[in-house]
Amino acid sequence: FEWRVEGPRGKTVRQPYLVRRSDGQAMALAGLIERRAGNDAETAVVTMDSSKGELAWLHDRQPLVLVDDDDFEAWMRDETWATLAEQRKGRDPKMKGVLKWHPVTTRMNVASYQNEDAVKPAKRECEKNAGNIAALFASAGKDTKPKRQKTDEREKQTTNLYIG
């Protein structure tokens, strides 16, 4: 999952997106795990790189995805993340079309949320009450004179209070 702040000023929302491989395969990420002698705890880190290409709109960084067996073998042969990252400078044609994404429910903003709809596509929160262009123009054609007359009468009353 990745989160992006969306919406107009004053009404922003953290919109979660599910990111996965488009072929349905498990996503392998370059990373490191450290296990210290005499300690059952493990420390793990996912290797990040600057976001390029298709995911740049969503976040400025992304994990270094091991796309195929060649990437996996290179990583396991103890090549550094810098070597793989260097190979992927700019728009990597190897990554094109590998990932897909869609917005999911904003209930995912609560870490304990685990319902089955967590991965299902959802309408972006900032679009839910946006309506459509036809509704916008339909409301523009409604008669608004009665409301303006009330406002004008209040303005006259206020003016009379100060003048009289």
Z-matrix of the N, CA and C atoms (Angstrom, degrees):
N
C 1 1.456
C 2 1.520 1 109.30
N 3 1.304 2 114.27 1 149.69
C 4 1.457 3 120.85 2 174.27
C 5 1.524 4 106.68 3 -139.67
N 6 1.323 5 116.82 4 145.92
C 7 1.457 6 122.14 5 -178.61
C 8 1.519 7 110.44 6 -112.43
N 9 1.338 8 115.15 7 146.27
C 10 1.461 9 121.46 8 177.95
C 11 1.523 10 108.12 9 -138.44
N 12 1.326 11 117.23 10 134.85
C 13 1.460 12 120.77 11 177.01
C 14 1.524 13 107.63 12 -80.35
N 15 1.334 14 116.14 13 124.66
C 16 1.461 15 121.97 14 -176.30
C 17 1.519 16 110.51 15 -133.93
N 18 1.319 17 115.79 16 162.32
C 19 1.457 18 121.94 17 175.24
C 20 1.511 19 112.22 18 106.94
N 21 1.333 20 115.34 19 168.80
C 22 1.469 21 120.10 20 -179.37
C 23 1.523 22 110.96 21 -72.18
N 24 1.321 23 115.78 22 158.60
C 25 1.474 24 120.52 23 178.79
C 26 1.523 25 110.59 24 -53.31
N 27 1.297 26 114.78 25 137.84
C 28 1.453 27 120.12 26 179.07
C 29 1.519 28 113.21 27 85.56
N 30 1.332 29 117.86 28 -14.01
C 31 1.467 30 121.45 29 179.84
C 32 1.520 31 110.42 30 -133.42
N 33 1.330 32 116.52 31 32.99
C 34 1.460 33 118.98 32 -178.13
C 35 1.517 34 110.94 33 -74.31
N 36 1.309 35 114.78 34 156.13
C 37 1.460 36 121.70 35 178.84
C 38 1.526 37 107.71 36 -141.11
N 39 1.320 38 116.54 37 145.85
C 40 1.463 39 121.11 38 173.12
C 41 1.519 40 107.47 39 -81.66
N 42 1.324 41 116.58 40 106.96
C 43 1.467 42 121.96 41 -177.71
C 44 1.526 43 109.59 42 -95.07
N 45 1.348 44 116.86 43 118.10
C 46 1.467 45 118.88 44 177.34
C 47 1.535 46 111.48 45 -82.48
N 48 1.316 47 115.28 46 145.72
C 49 1.466 48 122.99 47 175.55
C 50 1.524 49 108.44 48 -126.69
N 51 1.322 50 116.07 49 138.73
C 52 1.454 51 121.38 50 172.80
C 53 1.526 52 106.84 51 -90.96
N 54 1.324 53 116.69 52 127.35
C 55 1.465 54 122.33 53 177.72
C 56 1.520 55 106.72 54 -116.05
N 57 1.336 56 116.37 55 129.13
C 58 1.464 57 120.84 56 179.65
C 59 1.520 58 110.13 57 -148.84
N 60 1.311 59 115.88 58 171.34
C 61 1.460 60 119.83 59 176.05
C 62 1.522 61 109.35 60 -71.39
N 63 1.311 62 116.88 61 139.62
C 64 1.462 63 120.32 62 -179.03
C 65 1.526 64 112.51 63 -72.14
N 66 1.329 65 118.20 64 -21.09
C 67 1.468 66 120.22 65 179.38
C 68 1.530 67 112.39 66 -88.89
N 69 1.334 68 117.86 67 1.63
C 70 1.463 69 121.43 68 177.55
C 71 1.525 70 114.04 69 82.48
N 72 1.322 71 118.08 70 -5.26
C 73 1.460 72 121.28 71 178.85
C 74 1.533 73 110.19 72 -71.71
N 75 1.328 74 115.46 73 160.77
C 76 1.461 75 120.17 74 175.09
C 77 1.526 76 108.70 75 -65.24
N 78 1.327 77 116.18 76 143.98
C 79 1.458 78 120.33 77 -179.80
C 80 1.526 79 109.02 78 -91.31
N 81 1.325 80 115.95 79 118.37
C 82 1.462 81 121.22 80 177.45
C 83 1.525 82 108.37 81 -93.40
N 84 1.317 83 115.90 82 129.45
C 85 1.460 84 122.00 83 -179.52
C 86 1.521 85 109.26 84 -118.39
N 87 1.319 86 116.30 85 140.85
C 88 1.451 87 120.44 86 176.05
C 89 1.523 88 108.35 87 -70.44
N 90 1.313 89 116.55 88 135.11
C 91 1.449 90 120.46 89 -179.53
C 92 1.512 91 111.12 90 -167.32
N 93 1.301 92 114.67 91 179.37
C 94 1.455 93 121.32 92 -179.46
C 95 1.524 94 109.29 93 -133.21
N 96 1.331 95 115.21 94 144.91
C 97 1.462 96 121.24 95 174.58
C 98 1.516 97 107.12 96 -127.25
N 99 1.326 98 115.59 97 134.77
C 100 1.455 99 120.36 98 178.46
C 101 1.519 100 108.83 99 -119.78
N 102 1.300 101 114.99 100 128.45
C 103 1.463 102 120.69 101 174.37
C 104 1.523 103 106.71 102 -121.03
N 105 1.315 104 116.59 103 120.84
C 106 1.468 105 120.65 104 -177.86
C 107 1.528 106 110.22 105 -90.87
N 108 1.291 107 115.07 106 142.57
C 109 1.466 108 120.59 107 179.24
C 110 1.525 109 109.65 108 -60.36
N 111 1.328 110 115.65 109 135.42
C 112 1.455 111 120.28 110 178.34
C 113 1.519 112 113.56 111 79.81
N 114 1.319 113 117.58 112 6.61
C 115 1.465 114 121.31 113 -178.70
C 116 1.521 115 108.20 114 -134.91
N 117 1.322 116 116.93 115 127.29
C 118 1.464 117 120.42 116 -179.24
C 119 1.530 118 112.19 117 -78.13
N 120 1.297 119 117.21 118 -14.48
C 121 1.466 120 120.61 119 -177.54
C 122 1.521 121 110.98 120 -74.67
N 123 1.313 122 115.86 121 144.09
C 124 1.459 123 122.23 122 175.39
C 125 1.514 124 108.80 123 -116.56
N 126 1.298 125 115.59 124 146.80
C 127 1.457 126 121.57 125 174.61
C 128 1.520 127 106.86 126 -114.13
N 129 1.318 128 116.80 127 133.22
C 130 1.461 129 120.64 128 -178.78
C 131 1.518 130 110.17 129 -129.93
N 132 1.310 131 114.92 130 149.77
C 133 1.458 132 121.23 131 176.72
C 134 1.535 133 107.84 132 -142.62
N 135 1.320 134 116.21 133 138.95
C 136 1.459 135 121.99 134 175.21
C 137 1.521 136 107.17 135 -97.21
N 138 1.313 137 116.88 136 132.65
C 139 1.452 138 121.94 137 -178.49
C 140 1.519 139 109.87 138 -76.54
N 141 1.329 140 115.70 139 126.35
C 142 1.468 141 121.35 140 -178.00
C 143 1.525 142 109.98 141 -109.57
N 144 1.314 143 114.21 142 154.68
C 145 1.452 144 122.15 143 175.89
C 146 1.524 145 107.02 144 -139.03
N 147 1.307 146 117.25 145 166.00
C 148 1.469 147 118.30 146 176.50
C 149 1.522 148 108.26 147 -66.24
N 150 1.319 149 115.63 148 144.58
C 151 1.454 150 121.22 149 -177.62
C 152 1.521 151 109.99 150 -73.41
N 153 1.303 152 115.08 151 136.03
C 154 1.467 153 120.69 152 -179.39
C 155 1.522 154 108.96 153 -133.01
N 156 1.293 155 116.05 154 154.96
C 157 1.459 156 120.26 155 171.12
C 158 1.508 157 113.92 156 65.46
N 159 1.299 158 115.44 157 -127.32
C 160 1.460 159 122.42 158 -167.13
C 161 1.528 160 115.33 159 -65.46
N 162 1.313 161 118.66 160 -27.31
C 163 1.470 162 120.40 161 -177.65
C 164 1.521 163 114.05 162 -100.45
N 165 1.306 164 117.93 163 1.31
C 166 1.465 165 120.70 164 -176.59
C 167 1.529 166 112.01 165 -59.37
N 168 1.319 167 119.08 166 -31.19
C 169 1.465 168 122.57 167 179.99
C 170 1.530 169 111.60 168 -68.11
N 171 1.335 170 116.68 169 -26.76
C 172 1.461 171 120.94 170 -173.60
C 173 1.530 172 112.52 171 -87.24
N 174 1.311 173 117.22 172 -37.59
C 175 1.465 174 120.26 173 -177.93
C 176 1.520 175 109.31 174 -159.52
N 177 1.329 176 116.52 175 155.41
C 178 1.458 177 119.79 176 -178.76
C 179 1.532 178 113.09 177 -83.28
N 180 1.328 179 116.87 178 -10.11
C 181 1.463 180 121.38 179 176.32
C 182 1.520 181 108.76 180 -130.05
N 183 1.339 182 115.61 181 157.40
C 184 1.456 183 119.86 182 173.51
C 185 1.520 184 108.84 183 -150.86
N 186 1.333 185 116.43 184 155.19
C 187 1.467 186 119.08 185 177.83
C 188 1.531 187 109.92 186 -64.26
N 189 1.312 188 116.19 187 152.94
C 190 1.453 189 121.22 188 174.58
C 191 1.531 190 106.22 189 -79.43
N 192 1.330 191 116.12 190 104.57
C 193 1.465 192 122.39 191 -175.96
C 194 1.528 193 108.76 192 -82.79
N 195 1.318 194 115.31 193 130.12
C 196 1.458 195 120.84 194 174.14
C 197 1.526 196 106.48 195 -88.35
N 198 1.318 197 116.70 196 100.61
C 199 1.460 198 123.07 197 -169.23
C 200 1.520 199 112.62 198 -72.20
N 201 1.309 200 116.85 199 -42.22
C 202 1.464 201 119.27 200 -172.99
C 203 1.534 202 110.37 201 -143.25
N 204 1.320 203 115.17 202 -175.42
C 205 1.468 204 120.31 203 -178.56
C 206 1.525 205 112.34 204 -60.47
N 207 1.323 206 117.21 205 -35.58
C 208 1.475 207 119.71 206 179.54
C 209 1.528 208 110.65 207 -62.03
N 210 1.343 209 116.96 208 -44.21
C 211 1.468 210 120.77 209 177.44
C 212 1.524 211 110.63 210 -61.98
N 213 1.324 212 115.63 211 -45.90
C 214 1.458 213 120.42 212 -178.13
C 215 1.528 214 110.71 213 -61.05
N 216 1.332 215 116.34 214 -46.51
C 217 1.461 216 120.73 215 179.28
C 218 1.528 217 111.23 216 -61.97
N 219 1.332 218 116.59 217 -42.40
C 220 1.467 219 120.61 218 179.01
C 221 1.529 220 110.09 219 -60.59
N 222 1.325 221 117.09 220 -43.17
C 223 1.462 222 121.19 221 -179.47
C 224 1.537 223 110.49 222 -66.70
N 225 1.314 224 116.58 223 -42.49
C 226 1.458 225 120.70 224 -177.62
C 227 1.540 226 112.17 225 -73.40
N 228 1.340 227 118.14 226 -21.40
C 229 1.466 228 121.38 227 176.68
C 230 1.516 229 110.91 228 -79.21
N 231 1.303 230 117.07 229 11.61
C 232 1.455 231 122.71 230 176.62
C 233 1.525 232 112.96 231 74.15
N 234 1.333 233 116.88 232 24.39
C 235 1.455 234 117.99 233 171.19
C 236 1.522 235 107.12 234 -74.24
N 237 1.280 236 117.10 235 145.66
C 238 1.458 237 120.23 236 -175.84
C 239 1.521 238 111.42 237 -77.52
N 240 1.316 239 115.10 238 162.29
C 241 1.470 240 119.57 239 176.82
C 242 1.516 241 109.67 240 -61.13
N 243 1.314 242 116.69 241 -31.82
C 244 1.464 243 120.29 242 -178.81
C 245 1.529 244 110.71 243 -63.17
N 246 1.346 245 117.14 244 -36.32
C 247 1.465 246 120.69 245 178.77
C 248 1.523 247 110.06 246 -64.05
N 249 1.335 248 116.63 247 -48.95
C 250 1.463 249 119.56 248 179.41
C 251 1.524 250 111.14 249 -65.95
N 252 1.326 251 116.79 250 -41.77
C 253 1.462 252 120.65 251 179.45
C 254 1.527 253 110.77 252 -62.34
N 255 1.328 254 116.04 253 -39.18
C 256 1.465 255 120.88 254 179.67
C 257 1.526 256 110.34 255 -63.39
N 258 1.311 257 116.59 256 -38.82
C 259 1.464 258 120.93 257 178.65
C 260 1.531 259 110.96 258 -65.04
N 261 1.316 260 116.12 259 -24.94
C 262 1.465 261 120.91 260 -175.63
C 263 1.517 262 113.22 261 -100.95
N 264 1.322 263 118.84 262 13.34
C 265 1.479 264 120.98 263 -178.85
C 266 1.514 265 109.83 264 -54.90
N 267 1.333 266 114.91 265 143.25
C 268 1.471 267 119.53 266 179.63
C 269 1.514 268 110.72 267 72.81
N 270 1.282 269 116.87 268 -153.82
C 271 1.468 270 121.39 269 179.88
C 272 1.519 271 108.94 270 -85.20
N 273 1.306 272 115.54 271 108.27
C 274 1.452 273 121.35 272 -176.56
C 275 1.525 274 110.49 273 -79.94
N 276 1.329 275 118.17 274 114.19
C 277 1.465 276 119.97 275 179.75
C 278 1.525 277 112.10 276 -62.38
N 279 1.320 278 116.57 277 -23.92
C 280 1.467 279 120.65 278 178.76
C 281 1.533 280 111.28 279 -66.14
N 282 1.336 281 116.45 280 -30.81
C 283 1.469 282 120.89 281 -177.83
C 284 1.530 283 113.22 282 -85.75
N 285 1.316 284 118.77 283 -15.54
C 286 1.463 285 121.51 284 -175.63
C 287 1.532 286 110.36 285 -59.25
N 288 1.312 287 115.49 286 122.54
C 289 1.456 288 121.64 287 177.55
C 290 1.516 289 115.48 288 78.41
N 291 1.326 290 118.55 289 1.25
C 292 1.467 291 120.94 290 -178.84
C 293 1.526 292 111.12 291 -72.36
N 294 1.341 293 116.96 292 -37.28
C 295 1.462 294 120.78 293 -176.36
C 296 1.516 295 111.56 294 -108.43
N 297 1.316 296 115.05 295 150.81
C 298 1.468 297 121.04 296 170.72
C 299 1.512 298 107.31 297 -134.48
N 300 1.313 299 116.59 298 162.71
C 301 1.461 300 120.91 299 -175.62
C 302 1.517 301 109.44 300 -153.72
N 303 1.314 302 114.58 301 158.48
C 304 1.468 303 121.10 302 172.91
C 305 1.529 304 108.79 303 -156.87
N 306 1.354 305 115.54 304 153.19
C 307 1.463 306 118.09 305 176.62
C 308 1.523 307 110.39 306 -69.37
N 309 1.330 308 115.65 307 148.87
C 310 1.460 309 121.93 308 176.51
C 311 1.522 310 108.41 309 -126.51
N 312 1.303 311 116.64 310 175.11
C 313 1.454 312 122.09 311 -177.04
C 314 1.539 313 112.07 312 -57.28
N 315 1.320 314 115.39 313 142.04
C 316 1.471 315 119.99 314 177.65
C 317 1.530 316 111.41 315 -72.16
N 318 1.323 317 117.52 316 -6.07
C 319 1.466 318 119.67 317 172.90
C 320 1.528 319 110.24 318 -62.71
N 321 1.332 320 116.71 319 -18.25
C 322 1.460 321 121.84 320 176.91
C 323 1.533 322 111.64 321 -68.83
N 324 1.331 323 117.36 322 -9.34
C 325 1.462 324 120.61 323 177.05
C 326 1.526 325 111.86 324 -71.14
N 327 1.316 326 116.89 325 -10.29
C 328 1.469 327 122.45 326 175.29
C 329 1.527 328 106.58 327 -101.33
N 330 1.312 329 117.08 328 119.08
C 331 1.466 330 121.98 329 -172.96
C 332 1.520 331 113.82 330 -56.18
N 333 1.326 332 118.59 331 -30.08
C 334 1.458 333 121.18 332 -177.27
C 335 1.532 334 113.61 333 -83.22
N 336 1.333 335 117.94 334 -3.21
C 337 1.471 336 120.40 335 -177.94
C 338 1.523 337 110.40 336 -70.30
N 339 1.365 338 116.10 337 122.82
C 340 1.458 339 120.17 338 -177.03
C 341 1.519 340 112.78 339 -137.85
N 342 1.324 341 119.31 340 22.08
C 343 1.458 342 120.57 341 179.71
C 344 1.520 343 110.70 342 -68.64
N 345 1.336 344 115.67 343 162.98
C 346 1.464 345 119.98 344 -175.36
C 347 1.530 346 113.22 345 -67.59
N 348 1.329 347 118.34 346 -19.78
C 349 1.464 348 119.31 347 178.67
C 350 1.532 349 112.35 348 -78.57
N 351 1.327 350 117.16 349 0.39
C 352 1.469 351 121.20 350 -178.22
C 353 1.521 352 112.23 351 -60.50
N 354 1.316 353 118.79 352 -28.38
C 355 1.460 354 121.68 353 -177.44
C 356 1.534 355 112.84 354 -105.85
N 357 1.319 356 117.06 355 -3.36
C 358 1.466 357 120.36 356 -178.10
C 359 1.525 358 110.95 357 -79.07
N 360 1.345 359 116.71 358 143.50
C 361 1.470 360 119.13 359 176.64
C 362 1.521 361 111.29 360 -58.29
N 363 1.315 362 116.43 361 141.08
C 364 1.467 363 122.60 362 179.15
C 365 1.524 364 108.78 363 -137.52
N 366 1.319 365 115.25 364 156.82
C 367 1.459 366 119.32 365 175.56
C 368 1.531 367 107.99 366 -70.13
N 369 1.333 368 116.10 367 138.27
C 370 1.457 369 120.02 368 177.76
C 371 1.520 370 109.25 369 -58.89
N 372 1.324 371 116.43 370 137.81
C 373 1.468 372 122.05 371 -176.31
C 374 1.529 373 111.56 372 -56.42
N 375 1.332 374 117.76 373 -39.61
C 376 1.463 375 120.49 374 -177.59
C 377 1.531 376 112.20 375 -71.42
N 378 1.340 377 118.37 376 -10.90
C 379 1.465 378 121.62 377 177.69
C 380 1.526 379 112.58 378 -96.23
N 381 1.327 380 118.26 379 -15.81
C 382 1.459 381 121.63 380 -171.19
C 383 1.522 382 113.64 381 -58.78
N 384 1.322 383 118.61 382 -42.23
C 385 1.457 384 120.74 383 -178.12
C 386 1.526 385 112.31 384 -107.93
N 387 1.318 386 115.79 385 17.35
C 388 1.460 387 119.84 386 -176.43
C 389 1.523 388 112.31 387 -76.24
N 390 1.327 389 117.92 388 -21.33
C 391 1.456 390 120.19 389 -177.78
C 392 1.509 391 110.94 390 70.06
N 393 1.321 392 115.35 391 -155.03
C 394 1.452 393 118.87 392 177.30
C 395 1.521 394 109.73 393 -138.80
N 396 1.290 395 117.59 394 171.27
C 397 1.463 396 122.15 395 -175.08
C 398 1.531 397 111.08 396 -64.15
N 399 1.333 398 117.63 397 -35.62
C 400 1.463 399 120.71 398 179.58
C 401 1.525 400 110.64 399 -63.51
N 402 1.339 401 116.70 400 -41.71
C 403 1.464 402 120.83 401 178.61
C 404 1.527 403 110.88 402 -64.84
N 405 1.316 404 117.24 403 -37.33
C 406 1.455 405 121.40 404 178.48
C 407 1.522 406 111.12 405 -61.04
N 408 1.341 407 116.91 406 -47.92
C 409 1.457 408 120.11 407 -179.13
C 410 1.531 409 111.81 408 -72.17
N 411 1.334 410 117.17 409 -31.12
C 412 1.467 411 119.88 410 178.12
C 413 1.528 412 109.93 411 -65.27
N 414 1.318 413 117.68 412 -41.35
C 415 1.463 414 120.36 413 -179.69
C 416 1.527 415 111.05 414 -71.07
N 417 1.316 416 117.84 415 -26.08
C 418 1.467 417 121.11 416 179.52
C 419 1.521 418 111.31 417 -69.36
N 420 1.333 419 117.74 418 -25.58
C 421 1.453 420 121.15 419 -177.96
C 422 1.519 421 114.32 420 -85.93
N 423 1.321 422 119.11 421 -6.14
C 424 1.463 423 122.30 422 -178.72
C 425 1.522 424 110.41 423 -69.50
N 426 1.336 425 115.63 424 149.52
C 427 1.465 426 121.25 425 -179.83
C 428 1.522 427 109.26 426 -73.44
N 429 1.293 428 116.95 427 118.87
C 430 1.470 429 121.47 428 -179.00
C 431 1.520 430 112.48 429 -110.29
N 432 1.349 431 118.19 430 6.70
C 433 1.466 432 120.64 431 -177.05
C 434 1.527 433 113.38 432 -60.78
N 435 1.342 434 120.38 433 -43.74
C 436 1.464 435 117.90 434 -179.29
C 437 1.533 436 112.65 435 -56.47
N 438 1.295 437 118.28 436 -39.28
C 439 1.457 438 120.23 437 178.75
C 440 1.517 439 110.60 438 -65.47
N 441 1.308 440 117.87 439 -40.90
C 442 1.460 441 121.24 440 179.58
C 443 1.527 442 111.02 441 -65.54
N 444 1.343 443 117.40 442 -37.09
C 445 1.457 444 119.88 443 179.89
C 446 1.526 445 110.17 444 -63.73
N 447 1.340 446 117.01 445 -40.90
C 448 1.460 447 119.23 446 178.07
C 449 1.521 448 110.50 447 -62.04
N 450 1.312 449 116.23 448 -43.85
C 451 1.460 450 120.37 449 179.12
C 452 1.516 451 110.13 450 -61.43
N 453 1.351 452 117.19 451 -43.95
C 454 1.459 453 121.27 452 -179.96
C 455 1.526 454 110.43 453 -62.60
N 456 1.356 455 118.28 454 -40.87
C 457 1.463 456 121.47 455 179.85
C 458 1.532 457 110.64 456 -63.70
N 459 1.349 458 116.57 457 -40.92
C 460 1.461 459 119.91 458 178.00
C 461 1.523 460 110.59 459 -63.27
N 462 1.315 461 116.13 460 -40.60
C 463 1.464 462 119.66 461 179.13
C 464 1.525 463 110.12 462 -62.69
N 465 1.350 464 117.74 463 -40.48
C 466 1.471 465 121.45 464 179.10
C 467 1.518 466 109.97 465 -64.35
N 468 1.358 467 116.36 466 -43.41
C 469 1.458 468 120.06 467 -180.00
C 470 1.531 469 110.40 468 -61.81
N 471 1.315 470 116.09 469 -43.07
C 472 1.458 471 120.26 470 179.58
C 473 1.514 472 109.78 471 -62.90
N 474 1.321 473 116.61 472 -42.83
C 475 1.468 474 121.51 473 179.93
C 476 1.515 475 109.85 474 -62.80
N 477 1.349 476 115.75 475 -43.16
C 478 1.468 477 119.53 476 179.65
C 479 1.521 478 111.83 477 -63.58
N 480 1.328 479 117.29 478 -35.95
C 481 1.456 480 120.17 479 179.11
C 482 1.532 481 110.31 480 -62.39
N 483 1.289 482 116.47 481 -42.50
C 484 1.458 483 119.32 482 -178.01
C 485 1.518 484 112.74 483 -76.98
N 486 1.320 485 115.86 484 -33.21
C 487 1.466 486 119.03 485 -179.11
C 488 1.512 487 110.05 486 -78.91
N 489 1.320 488 117.46 487 -47.32
C 490 1.459 489 121.37 488 -172.53
C 491 1.449 490 112.97 489 -86.27
